[in-house]
Amino acid sequence: MNARSSEKLEQLAERTLELVNIPSESRSETALEAHIESLLPSMLELVHRDGASLYARTPRSGKPLVVLAGHLDTVPAQANVPGRREEGVITGCGASDMKAGLAVMIELARWIREIDAEIDLDLGFLFFPREELPLSESALPAVFEAVPEISEAKLVIMLEPTDNTIQSGCLGNLNATLVFSGESSHSARPWQGVNAIDRAIEGLQRVAATEPREVTVQGLTFVEVLSLTGIEAGIAENVIPDRCVARLNYRYAPGRSTRQAEESLQKLLGDLGGLTVTSNSPAAHVVVETPLVERLRRAGDLAVEPKQAWTPVAEFSARGLDAVNFGPGATRYAHRADERVEIAQLERSFQTLQRFLTEPG
């Protein structure tokens, strides 16, 4: 490793730790957004800032526009702020998801200022809040309205944790409640009522028996799953309950619309009544063989995998944009108390994006 590479690796590591040490739980991202703005080089044009979202870019030159995107928020801290650095690892809240990706974005912008040669693409940097919250609180619709040029992007790269693979597409995420009704009575005389919990136990066997379903889209295999994620019932210890509410989560593959997903869930449940969809975030279309995705793959000799989760690539996809996930974070550590990222993975993401920007296919 030459001296310049060693210096950049050190900057990436220290930048990640610096960002981890600025708390940014969902709805409390303002301080981090302001700090990131102060770090971006003046050669970038600041197109949009509203106190929560920030979009800056290199001057438009007529080259294809690629947008790097990252969310500012984290899940609540679990006694893991401040973070720490030891043995080649940065540990702390958001280290993997996704302050490592934010650090790569920032240092890439600063590197562009430092180099003499022009990059081969127009490049945007989008930082936005509230990704860890339900889709109804997404900041992206307001950003799309305020910054129409994002719709011109030929590729959006979300720097979500992907272990330095390209993860294309994403699962849709449907949440619903299923209500089982009965009739309350004294628990000493249960035959005078109808126990809603008993009805739920019987009815939910259908949910428990639902097998994962593999769906292959453009060579990538997604797994559709229906899970029981909660159950609530009970009035008092001496009362037979008349109501039991089960919470369901259905992850569905690209290719299903939100309406088709709801119809599929109802078909799986059959004659069980009382289903109410509480939220439904769409799946993202799969992008694997476009010139820019292939260029990114070659730049880092990257594996291409399905995204077995939901990410904001779905929101870009809904606007007709190609979007993929690619970032240094470790998926297995996201949202954990011991959340972490290897410094070597930061370097790999950074160098891959350097080559992507400067070495045309």
Secondary structure as GFF3:
##gff-version 3
##sequence-region A 1 361
A	DSSP	alpha_helix	3	20	.	.	.	ID=ss1
A	DSSP	alpha_helix	30	39	.	.	.	ID=ss2
A	DSSP	beta_strand	45	49	.	.	.	ID=ss3
A	DSSP	beta_strand	54	57	.	.	.	ID=ss4
A	DSSP	beta_strand	65	71	.	.	.	ID=ss5
A	DSSP	beta_strand	84	86	.	.	.	ID=ss6
A	DSSP	beta_strand	89	91	.	.	.	ID=ss7
A	DSSP	pi_helix	95	99	.	.	.	ID=ss8
A	DSSP	alpha_helix	100	114	.	.	.	ID=ss9
A	DSSP	beta_strand	122	128	.	.	.	ID=ss10
A	DSSP	three_ten_helix	135	137	.	.	.	ID=ss11
A	DSSP	alpha_helix	140	146	.	.	.	ID=ss12
A	DSSP	three_ten_helix	148	152	.	.	.	ID=ss13
A	DSSP	beta_strand	155	158	.	.	.	ID=ss14
A	DSSP	beta_strand	166	168	.	.	.	ID=ss15
A	DSSP	beta_strand	172	181	.	.	.	ID=ss16
A	DSSP	beta_strand	185	186	.	.	.	ID=ss17
A	DSSP	three_ten_helix	190	192	.	.	.	ID=ss18
A	DSSP	alpha_helix	196	203	.	.	.	ID=ss19
A	DSSP	alpha_helix	205	208	.	.	.	ID=ss20
A	DSSP	beta_strand	213	217	.	.	.	ID=ss21
A	DSSP	beta_strand	220	233	.	.	.	ID=ss22
A	DSSP	beta_strand	239	240	.	.	.	ID=ss23
A	DSSP	beta_strand	243	252	.	.	.	ID=ss24
A	DSSP	alpha_helix	258	269	.	.	.	ID=ss25
A	DSSP	beta_strand	275	281	.	.	.	ID=ss26
A	DSSP	alpha_helix	291	300	.	.	.	ID=ss27
A	DSSP	beta_strand	304	306	.	.	.	ID=ss28
A	DSSP	alpha_helix	313	317	.	.	.	ID=ss29
A	DSSP	beta_strand	323	325	.	.	.	ID=ss30
A	DSSP	three_ten_helix	331	333	.	.	.	ID=ss31
A	DSSP	beta_strand	340	342	.	.	.	ID=ss32
A	DSSP	alpha_helix	343	358	.	.	.	ID=ss33
###
